[in-house]
Amino acid sequence: MGKFDRRKSQKMTRRKGQAKKKARLKRLRAVNAPKKTAAKKTAAKKSAPPKSVA
């Protein structure tokens, strides 16, 4: 057994892969989320026309 063998095990490889996958997804969500919310805000409702005073 070498000094770093425990990190080369299949179990550790899977765990590191999962951690990287989650970090990647989190980073992508952080990048894509603001654009979606900004798009919704631009489509504002039209206000009703002013009522004429007779």
Secondary structure, DSSP 4 states (H G I P E B T S, - for coil): --TTGGGGSHHHHHHHHHHHHHHHHHHHHHHHHHHHHHHHHHSPPPPPPPPPP-
